[in-house]
Amino acid sequence: MQIIKSIQNRIYEIRGERVMLDFDLALLYEVETRVLNQAVKRNIKRFPDDFMFQLTLAEFENVKFQTEAINQGASQIVIKDQPNLKSQFVTSSWGGTRKLPYAFTEQGVAMLSGVVNSDKAINMNIAIMRAFVDVRKILLKQGNINEQLTEIKERIGEHDIQLNELYDAMENLIDEKIAQIKWNDRERIGFKIKE
């Protein structure tokens, strides 16, 4: 379960798609980022634009900002602790890269399972697919909760209108009673007839 949470923290929303970045995938698959990207380039027909795209500098800066905010300045990538892995990233923080990273959609990650063919990559791919499904479930639950909140707000609005109508009716009744009492208690004028 911990690996699923770790993977979910590496899923970003970019261009309206939930994606994972090449360096995160390489880290999870325990391969170098350049090796992952070379495998993709050798099989580029498997990766149309809706499976994979390269980030713009602004998108990458936004991802770095979001991740640093979440981690309160701590880097999401800790390459220094794994000496057998090399990466495009020079430092353990968001150091400079030689190239902007590639983003893989859920379908792109699924396609990677056929390109990066190691036991670790296959097992990690299964975990990644589970993480994407969990994220989708969470988003569906949030959508359902939002619908319920909207419905409750509408009901409360209707109740407010009905309560205001009740208050107005009660005030009118009270005003009528006060007017009736004043009419009955008024001093009579005119001729008084003795019986």
Secondary structure, DSSP 8 states (H G I E B T S, - for coil): -HHHHHHHTT-EEETTEEEEEHHHHHHHHTS-HHHHHHHHHHTGGG--TTTEEE--HHHHHHHHHHHHHHHTT--S---TT-TT---S-SSSSS---SS--EEEEHHHHHHHHHHS-SHHHHHHHHHHHHHHHHHHHHHHHHHHHHHHHHHHHHHHHHHHHHHHHHHHHHHHHHHHHHHHHHHHTS---S-----
